[in-house]
């Protein structure tokens, strides 16, 4: 009979073997958890499972997920990105790289309103990629800007990652939203600086929009359209995030008002219909059901791993790492980065983070800072091949002249910039902790 420690190791190995064999992640978690939990304890261990599953489906914090997904999908159906891109692209178009900067700004606004990477990348790809290529943008640069901008919604609140991390790490959602605000905007700023520098060093890669094209719209018309297009989403985001961060409303309450606000914005633009409402509800149900199924299967894995004393195994592993707790944090960051090549952020959050969390809690690591580091790192999972979802989304809508190689080459600098942002947040913890402390969280 194998010892508990050996079974815990075999359980991890079996998870990755099943994953590489093409078994869906949720089923992989459940199968490995049930099999090795039964080998270790028989049916006894799983007497606790109904209680764990009930805790997941009745968690009030997770109620914010379908509401924020609904808000994002409804705003995506309102064609908000089309209007934003049209106006902001013209405003920034006089600069070399201005169109790319406009895409980053739209990515920030879309991330704060929709937060759905697939919807943002597909929308930006359909709207901007043909125009960027027509205006002489390098194919790799154009693809990299679109993919990276589309993933900003994973760190700029209201982010689904932050809601899950708040549940896993037993932190306030409002605190993590406040903590991620500055790093998220900083990362967008790094993208903007990169594009500006590229415009100075290699203007042929990111040319400005021709003057005759910009002259078709007067300054006053542009200003009016900018106010009309930008004010509604900014007002909605300010109300939703402000009420959460200020402690006025719980995340689920603010998310419900955000969902209502998204319906009103869509109605004001004249794009609300029963078909749009039906499609939004269907997409919300699919995304939420997928996430909840993974969370429930992860409970099986987590319960079995803890029962097999896997946490003690991890603690012993950390004891062998030179460099103390900082080395442990970077070891976790490395694991998250590598896992991002193969699996999605939901599975990474519920596999890697709980395994190492007891070590960091015992070392009194600031959980808000650690959650922000994890969130910044998880963004890379959307851009790293072979399973970077942002790459797949863009590949599906890219013109025929754009190759997969162009997309892969284009994202390399942006993965490097995400790693730079991770290093900056690690070196300067105040980037994550200042705002929560300033507002009294």
N, C-alpha and C positions, 0 to 999 in steps of 0.2 A: 504494500500500500504506500502510495506516495505521501510525503509530508505536505502540509498546507502550503509551505513556501514554494515547493516544486509545482504544485497544482496552480498556484497563482501565476508563476512564470509561464507554464504551459497554456494557461488561459489567455494571457496576452499574446503569446505566439499564435495560438489558434485564431484569435481575432484577426490578426493581420493576414494569416493564410486564407481565411474565408473571404476577407476583403479583396485580396488579390485574385481570388478565384471568381470574383464578380458577383458575390452575394450582396444584396442591398445592405447598407450599413445598419439599419435598424434591426434586421433579422440577424446579422452577424453579432451584434451586441447581445441579443436575447439568446441565441443558440449557445454561444461560448459561456454566457453567464449560467444558463440552466444546466448545461452538461457538467461543467466543472464544479458548480455549486452543489449539484446532486452527488458527484463523486466525493466531495469533501464532507458533506453533512447529510446526504439523503434528502428526504422531503422536509426535514425539520427547519432548515434555513429559510425556506420560502413561506413559512407561516407569517413572516413579517411583510411579505411582498404586497398583499392587498392593502395594508396600511400605507405602504410607501406609494403605491399607485393612487390611492385615494388622496394622499397629500399633494400629488402633482395636479390632479384634475380639479381640486378645490382650492388651489393656490390663487389668492386674489391678485397677487402681483402679475401672474401670467395672463390674467384677463386682459391686460393692456395689449398683449400681442395681437389678437385678432382685430382689436379696434384700431391700432396703428397700421396694421396691414390694410384694413378697409380704407383708412384715410389715404394711404399711399396709392392704392389701386384706383380709388375714385379720382384723385388728382391726376393720376396718369391718364385716365380715360377723358379727363377734361382738356387734354392736349396742352396742359400748362407748359410742358417743356418746349413745345413748338413755338409758343408765343415768347417765352423767355429767350430762347436761342435766337429768334429773329431779331429781337430788340437789342439784347446785350451784344450779339455778334456785330451789329452795326455800330454800336457805341464804342467798342474796343477795336474795331476793324482798321482804324488808321495806324495802329502800331504794327510793327513786324512781330508776328506771333499773336496779334490781337485776337484773332478768331480762336486760337487755342486757349488764350486767357479767358475769353468769353465762355468757352466750354467748361473750364474749371469753375468759373463763377456759377454757371448753370448747374454744375454738379453739386456745388455747395447748397444751393437753394433746393434742388431736387432731393438731395440727401436729407435735408432738414424737413422736407415735406413728405416725400414718398418713402425714402429709405429702402426701396426695393431695387437691389443691384441689377437684376435681370431687366426690369422695366426701364431703368435709367440708361443702361448700356445700349439696349436695343433701340430706344427712342433716339438717343444721341447719335447712334450709328446710322440710323435711317435718315435723320434730319441733316447731319453735318458732314458725314464722311464723303459723300459724293461732291458736295460743295467745296470741301477742303482740297480734295484731289484736283478739282477743276481749277482752283485758284493757285495751284502749284505746290501745295504742301507735300512734303515727303510722306510716303505711305506709312512707313514705320512710326514716324513721329505722330501722325494723325491718329493711328490706331492706339498708340500708347496713351495719348492725351485722353481719348474717349474712354478707354478701359479704366484708367486710373481715376478719372473724374467720376465715373459711374460707381466706384467702390467707396467714395467718400461718405456715402450714407451709412456705412458700417461703423463709423466712429463719430460722425456728427449727430448729436441727438435730434430727435428720438430714435435711438438705434436699438434694434432687436437684440443685438449682441449684449448691449449694456443691461437690458432687462433680464436676460438669462444669467449674466454674471452676477447681477444683484441678488438673484435667487440662490445661485450656487455659493456665493461668498457671504451671504447674509448681510448685505449692505443695502442702504436706501437707494432706490432707483434715482431719486432726485440728486443725491450726492454724486452718483456715477455720471449722470447727465452733466452736472456742473463740472466734474473733473475732466470729462472728455472734450469740453467745449474749446478750450485753448489749444490742446494738441491737435484737434481736428482742423481748426482754422490755421494753425501753424503749418500743418502738412499741405493744405491747399496753398498757403503762401509759398512754400518751398517749390511746389509745381509752377506757380506763377513766375518766381525768380528764375527757375530753370528755362522756361519758355522765353523770357525776356533776354537772358544771356544767350540763348540759342539764336534769337533774332539779331543780336549784335555780332555774334561770331560767325554764324552760318545763315545769313538772311535768305539764302536760296531755299532753305528747308522750310521756313515759316514766313512766307511773304505777307505783306499787308493786303487788305482788300482794296482793289482799284478805286481811285478817287471818283471816277465817273459813276461807279455803282453806289458809293456812299452818298453822292450828290442827289440821288433820286428821292431821298427823304430829307426834309428840312430839319434844322435843329429843334425848332419848336414842336414839330410833329413827333420827333424822336423822344423829346422830353415827356410829352404827353403820353405816348405809348409806354415809355419806361415806367412812369408812375402807375399807369393802369395795370400793367402786367406784373410788376414787382410787388406793389403794395399788398394785394390780397394774400399771397403765400407768406410774405414776411410777417404780416399781421397775424395770420393763423399760427405760424410757428412761435412767434413771440408770446401769444396768448397761451398756447399749450405748454411750451417749455417754461415760460415764466411762472405759470401757476404751479407747476411741479417743483421747480427749483426754489420758489419762494415759500413752499409749504402750504399754499392756499388749497390745492387739490391733490388728491391721491393720483398716482399714475393712471389707474383705470378711469377715474373721473375725468381727468384732463384728456385722455385718449378718446373718451366718448364724445366730448365736446369737439375734439379735432375731427372726428368722423362726421359729426353734424356740420361742422364748418366746411369740410371738403364737399359735402353735398350742396351747400349753399353756393360755394365758389363755382362748382360745375353748373349749377342752375343759372347763375348770373352770366356765365359765358354762353348760355344757350345750348349747352351740350348734354343736359340731363334728360334721360329718357328711361323708359322701363327696360330697354335692352341694355343700356349702360349700367343701370342699377343691378340687373340680373347677372351680368358678366362680372361686375365687381364683387357681388356676394359669392358667386361660384369660385372666383379666384381666391377670395379670402378664406373660404372653407377649405379649399385644397391645400393652401400654404399652411394654415393653422393645423389642419389634421396631420399633415406630414411632420410638422415640428413636434406636435404633442405625441405622436406615435414614437418618434425617436426618443423623446424625453422619457416615455414610459418604458421603452426597451432598455434605455440606459440605467434605469433603476434596478433591473435584473442584474446587469453587469456589475453595477456599483455594489449592490448588496452581496453578491457572491465574492467579489474581490476583497471587500472588507472582512467578510466572514473567514476567508482564507488567509487573513493577516497580511494582505498585500500592502496595507499602509505601513506596517512595520518594516516590510521589505524595502519599501521606498525610502523610509527614514534611514535604514542601514546603508542604502546606496548613497544617499546624500552625505553620510558621515565619511565616505571615502573620497569625496570631491575636495580637492585643494582649493583654497581661496574663500572658504566660509560661505555665508548665506548669499553673497553677491554672485559667487560662482553657481550656486544653486538656482538663482533667478535666471542667469544666462543659460543654464542647462535646460530649464523649462522653456525659455524663449526658443532655443535651438530645436527642441522636440516639437513645439508648436509650428515652427517654420517648416520643418521637414514633413510633418503630418499634413501641412497645407498643400503639399504636392499631390496628395492622394485622396483626402477626405475633406468634407465641408466643415465650416466653422461650428455648426451645432454639435456635431459629433466630437470635434476637438474640445469644445467647451465642457462637454459632459464626460470626457474620457481623461484627458491630460490634466485639466485643472483640479478635479477632486482628488486625483492620485497624490498630487504634491502639496495640496493646500494645508494639510495638518502640519507639515514641516515649516511652512512659512508662518502659520499662526503661532506655533511654539517659539519661533524666533522673533515674534513681535514685528513682523513686516507690516508696513502700512497697506491695508487691503485695498484702499481706494487707489493708491499709486500702482499697486500690482495689477489691479483690474484694468487700469488705463494702459499699462504696458501690454497686457494680453490683448486688449482691443486693437491697439495699433498694430501688433504683430499679426493678428488674425486677418487683417486686410490683405496681406500678401497671399493668403490662400486663394483669393479670387484671380490673382495674376500669374501664379506660378504653374507652368505646364508640368505634367501632361493634363491635369484635371482642373485647370483654372477656369471657373465658370464664366468669368467675364470674357475670357478669350473665346469660349464656345458661343456665347451670346453674340459677340461681334462677328465671328466667323459666319454665323447664320444669316446676317443681314448685310455683310460687306459686298461691294461690287465684285464681279469676277476677276478684275485685274489685281485685286488685293489677295495675296497668298497667305497661307498660314504662317509661313516664314516671316513675312512682313509684320504680322501681328506679334509673333514671339520676339522678334528683334526690337520692336517698338516698346514693349513693356519692360525691358531690362533696366533702362535708366530709372523708371518709376518704382520698380522693386527696390533699387538701390536707395531712392529717396525715402521710401517707407522705412527701410532699415536705418537710415540717417535720423528720421523722426523718432524711431524707437531708442536709438542711442541718446538723443537729446533729452527725451523724457526720463531715461534712466539717469543721465548725468545731472539733470536739473529737476528733481522731484516736484519742485514748486510749480512747474508747468501744469501738473495734475492736481496738486493739493491746495494751491493758493485760492482759487475761486470758491471751492466748497467751504474753506475756512473763512473767507471774506464775507460770505453771506450767512455764516453761522451754522453750517451743517456739522 
